[in-house]
Amino acid sequence: MYTLYYSAGAASLALHAALFEIGAPYELVEVDLSKKRDASYLKLNPQGVVPTLVVDGEVLRESAALMLLLTERHPEAGLAPQPGSPLRGRFLQDVVWMANTFGSAYRLWFYPADLDATEENCQGRDALRRRIESSFAELDERLSANGPYLLGEQFSAADLMLTMYMRWSRKMPRPATEWPALNKLADLVCARPSWKHVNATEGLSGWR
Ligand SMILES: N[C@@H](CCC(=O)N[C@@H](CS)C(=O)NCC(=O)O)C(=O)O
């Protein structure tokens, strides 16, 4: 049994879709990020962020690690090449790379207060935007040559993560959907029942 602490559209989104794809029982607990986190949540997640995933009673965090864990626990769901498979290395590389590039750059983009700054006076904000855009450009080139998914013909949990990161760019100066191969990948992922389900459950709108 899984319990996912989530907030609509946040870093919990791709995990929510993965849980639906897997089909294992899970429950959702919404965390209201507009309010100060209460002490009981901070006990589970000292940084007060989402996601938190309770896995058979064990409390865990960090979206990329949780995604890798889910794919490992449910190989039958086909969300990742399994150990020993030729595509395994590329899958691990992509999940970790996306968390390190998109995850860390978006964190500062959306939370300039982490740097004691505001959107207006945040030094380096342009560099964050360039980092996000150049990462999208790099992936778009790769997908144009060998898509439509990150693993070529094979859909994986990494595509759920990428689609989540793409969604976060929707109000940025250059949204990820402006890159054609990325747009095609998002079309495919957003047409999946899992993505439709999380959109409806989390009440998401304004993107696709
Ligand atoms: N590295 C973490 C980042 C989690 C994170 O920053 N989540 C954001 C939402 S996308 C959050 O909970 N923000 C609330 C806050 O910082 O107060 C992960 O990927 O799980």
The ligand as a Gaussian input file, in Angstrom:
#p B3LYP/6-31G(d) Opt

LIG

0 1
 N       13.851000      17.715000      -4.708000
 C       12.480000      17.608000      -4.284000
 C       11.830000      18.972000      -4.480000
 C       10.429000      19.018000      -3.946000
 C        9.844000      20.415000      -4.024000
 O       10.570000      21.432000      -4.040000
 N        8.502000      20.467000      -4.077000
 C        7.808000      21.736000      -4.115000
 C        6.594000      21.660000      -5.020000
 S        7.009000      21.319000      -6.693000
 C        7.260000      22.065000      -2.739000
 O        6.803000      21.198000      -2.034000
 N        7.270000      23.350000      -2.392000
 C        6.713000      23.844000      -1.171000
 C        7.695000      24.632000      -0.360000
 O        8.904000      24.595000      -0.642000
 O        7.240000      25.296000       0.569000
 C       11.785000      16.505000      -5.082000
 O       11.997000      16.401000      -6.295000
 O       11.010000      15.733000      -4.477000

